[in-house]
Each structure stands twice: as structure tokens, then as C-alpha cells.
Amino acid sequence: MVAVTGLCLSILLNLALMAALAPKHRHGLPQVQKLERLEEHVVDPGHGAGCIALIPVRGVITMNISGRGESMVDTIKAQLRQAEDDPNVKAVVLAIDSPGGEVTAADVIYNAVRRVRAKKPVVVSMGSMAASGGYYIACGGSYLFANETTFTGSIGVIIQTVRINDLLGKIGVVPVTFKSGEFKDMLSGLREMTPQEKEYVQKLVMETYGRFVGIVAKERHLPEEQLRAGIADGRVVTGRDALAEKLVNALGEVEDAYKKARELGKAADAPVIAYEEKFHFARLFRMFGSDAFQSGKMEINLAQQFLPQLEPGKAYLLPEMCVPYGESRN
């Protein structure tokens, strides 16, 4: 009897999970699911009207889908959107602890931050590191705090590849490539790059760098020529040096950012809240892989979850010390 009951419960649970994981269709077409409102929990109590939304940006900034089933960019954008649309949220504290990451991912979040800033104050609190792409995003804020020991700055762009043709030659492997154009395999690593290819990649890097330094100049009200000739050479600086260079507004910790957000948002003693997604069984399975249910297998890749996985050929906003391998060009 116990075994039969257990089997029935197992079947019901599996059917519920299949329904949760399966895409919804109407007239044969996938239906777009309405985004659920994120749940709120208090991280710093207060008794005033309204609230301050705390939104974290942690780790390498990427558009890759995480083990939780969505990208870091999607998660942050959803939190920013809810804070922007909620009239009860008087200001936002963006807590950044990131070495940077993908250029496009950082740019998308920066633009989302600016959209919120157009409606309500966004105070940035930098943690251990808000460098390169982390600083790129920070520039979208209304007021920037750094800790004295924060590593920030690193205004620069990097593209890398790994050249392995010498190694292949030592073991008798000869790569054969068929390509449609001169530059199609310029970052393959299977051969030496030509001078023309190096010049082209450097041009791509400098165009992206131009956008980055232009954003810093505009947002921080600094002459672009001064930045290019000085601090915007890719170097990492401490929070104290960043303040001297006017890259941030003040030194302080996250509690100072809460205080400033309450001041700018005219919400004295307002509580600080953070967002979290509602629990669903489908999310539990997505953490182990999108095809876990269909294949009957569950795989946890700890390296993928916790270590930065830089991909050859992608442009990154990262300090040199966070680039684990390969040749760098910046």
C-alpha cells in the first residue's frame, strides 16, 4: 500500500513538473509568459514612507544562461524594471561587486540603469571590485560610492585568443581550414595572425574602448582627452585614487549608500528591500540543465557555476589580472 501511494505521488509530481517545464501554446504557437512580480524582503528596516530597492550586480557580467535558467542580464533587468515601475520605490541602491565581463552585457545593464535614473535616483555602492565592466555599469548611477580599498577603474577593452599551432606541430597535427574570406578564422588559434588581422582586431578593440571612455567622460563630466592621456589606460585603481580622479563621488560603504538614497529619494527612514524570485519546482530542474527532465539525467557543473568562463573571440571589459589565459590586446 505504501509503495502504491508513493508511486502515485511520484507520477503526480512528474506530471506537474512536465506541465511547468513545457512551453505554453495557443493555436500551435508558443505563448509569451507574463513576468511575475518579484517578492520583496527587508534588508535594512525603517519606519518611513516608501522604500529603497537594493539590486546587486555580482560576479562576471555575462549574457550566458546560468544554471538557474536565466541570464544575469535578464535577472538584473527584471529587478530594475520592477523598481522603476513601482511608485513605492523612491530610489535604488546598485551594489556592484564585479570585475567586469562581456561588453554587450555591461552595456545593456548600463542602459537599463540609466532608464531607472531618468525617473528616480540610483546610488551605486562598490564592493571589493567594480572594475572595467563593473565601472561601466556604475557610470549609469546618480551618485557613486567606493570603499577605500575597492578596486575600480580599469577603463579598457580586451579580446583574446589562445594560439596552439606550435603545440599541434610538436605532436604531428596539421590543421586544414576552408574559409569564405580572409578574416574568417583570424582568432582560431591554429595559426599565427597576419599583420592585417592584428590591425583589424585592434581597430575593433579601440572602437569599443572609444564608447567606454566616452561614457565615462559624459557621465563623470571629465574631458575625454584627459581620460585617454591618464587614468583610462586600463589600470585598476583603489577607491581613494578613484575619488581623487573624480571617477566616484564619495568614499563609503553600503550603509552610506542607503543614507544617500533616502536623501535623494526624499524618503527619510524608508526601509531597504531586495528582490527574490518565487520558488517553482520547474526552477529546481532548470538549475540542473534545461534538458534534465527529457534526458533523465542531472548534471551539476561547479566550474561553470562559480568560475569565470571567458570565451575566445569575445570582447570583454575586464582588468588584466582577471584574464586567466591567452594573449591580451588592449
Number of C-alpha atoms within 10 A of each C-alpha: 6 7 8 9 10 11 12 12 12 12 12 12 13 13 12 14 18 14 12 14 17 10 12 13 10 7 6 7 9 10 11 9 8 6 7 9 13 14 12 14 13 15 14 16 12 15 10 12 14 22 29 30 31 27 21 18 23 17 19 25 27 21 18 15 12 16 20 17 17 15 17 21 20 16 15 16 19 17 20 22 15 16 24 23 11 12 12 13 22 25 32 32 29 25 22 25 23 25 26 31 29 23 24 19 23 26 17 15 25 22 15 20 26 19 15 21 18 11 12 20 25 30 29 32 29 33 24 18 26 30 32 32 34 31 31 26 27 34 25 27 22 22 21 27 28 30 22 19 16 23 28 35 31 26 26 27 29 27 22 22 19 15 17 14 16 14 11 14 12 9 8 9 11 11 10 6 8 7 8 7 7 9 14 11 16 19 20 17 17 20 15 15 16 11 8 12 17 14 12 14 19 16 12 15 19 16 12 20 23 15 12 23 22 18 17 23 19 12 15 18 11 16 13 17 12 11 17 17 9 12 18 20 17 22 17 25 19 19 28 20 19 24 19 12 16 14 26 24 17 21 20 17 16 20 11 15 27 25 18 22 29 26 16 19 20 15 19 18 19 25 22 24 20 19 21 12 13 11 9 10 12 19 20 14 19 19 17 19 20 17 13 14 17 8 9 7 10 15 9 11 11 9 9 11 12 10 10 16 15 19 12 15 15 14 19 27 32 28 24 19 8 13 16 10 12 14 12 13 14 16
